């Protein structure tokens, strides 16, 4: 190994990024230290050096996914300057690349399943939902914000496998109906 790689400050981040790639490609159940090390281009020992357990590594990767998704979600809503613009933002989140991106959806499915089997990890999901709802509550009451947050995920999930996914106009109609309540 070349000496420049031994003290690699980006190695931990590469391992976390590779973990998400492995999960997206193989699912949590088939994610192993070996696959992650290979995807990150690091020795197997590096993975266990930075993360004591596979669960700790998967949790770190999901925390990163949740933070990145929450940041994009919140940024889009921060750009809104009123309720109508917030409705536009929600439509963009559902129909655009913030939520509807296939990799994000796939990783989200994996996160939900992992959290269901690892109750301590459910805090990752709760934080993600709390962040989304807080962003929505700038424009909508708490109950409507919760409904819109569920709508974002629900339509995204359905559209990802539906033979006739909802188009942008149909999504707008649904969001407007929920937001009008």
C-alpha positions, -999 to +999 in steps of 0.1 A: +000+000+000+014+034-009+021+057+021-003+084+009-033+061+014-025+051+050-034+085+063-064+090+041-088+116+058-115+108+032-115+070+038-143+070+065-165+090+041-157+067+012-167+038+034-201+054+043-207+063+006-198+028-005-222+014+021-251+032+005-240+020-029-238-016-017-273-013+000-287+001-032-272-027-053-278-057-030-301-046-001-293-044+036-296-082+040-268-088+015-245-060+027-213-072+041-180-057+053-163-073+024-186-058-002-183-024+014-145-026+015-144-036-022-168-008-032-148+017-012-115+005-025-101+001+010-087-029+029-113-049+048-097-039+081-104-003+074-141-009+076-140-024+110-114+002+121-139+030+116-171+011+124-172-014+153-202-033+138-220-036+105-251-022+122-231+009+132-219+014+096-254+009+081-268+033+106-242+059+097-249+055+061-287+059+067-281+089+088-262+105+059-290+096+035-316+111+058-295+143+064-290+148+026-326+142+017-338+164+046-315+192+035-328+190-001-364+189+011-359+218+035-340+239+010-367+236-016-393+247+010-371+275+023-371+289-013-409+292-011-423+326-003-458+317+005-484+289+007-488+287-031-451+285-036-449+259-008-475+238-028-453+241-059-423+230-037-442+199-025-451+190-061-415+195-071-403+173-042-427+145-052-424+147-090-388+159-092-354+146-082-355+153-044-377+123-035-386+105-067-351+096-077-350+058-079-319+054-058-333+075-030-366+056-031-348+022-030-326+033-001-356+046+017-373+012+014-342-004+028-341+021+056-377+015+066-372-023+067-339-020+086-355+003+111-384-021+116-359-048+126-336-025+146-357-003+168-328+019+178-324+029+142-360+041+141-346+073+155-331+080+121-365+077+105-381+098+132-356+126+127-361+125+090-399+128+095-394+156+121-372+176+097-397+172+068-426+182+089-409+212+104-401+225+069-438+219+059-451+236+091-438+269+079-467+270+056-492+243+068-507+234+102-491+203+119-518+178+107-517+190+071-479+190+072-480+154+084-504+144+057-482+161+030-451+144+044-469+110+041-481+120+006-446+127-005-434+093+004-466+074-005-469+089-041-431+083-046-434+047-035-465+041-057-451+059-087-419+038-085-438+006-092-471+016-107-477+008-144-494+042-147-476+066-124-492+099-115-481+128-137-471+162-124-506+176-129-523+148-110-498+152-082-505+189-081-543+182-079-538+158-049-514+182-031-538+211-035-567+190-022-547+179+009-534+214+015-569+230+012-582+210+041 
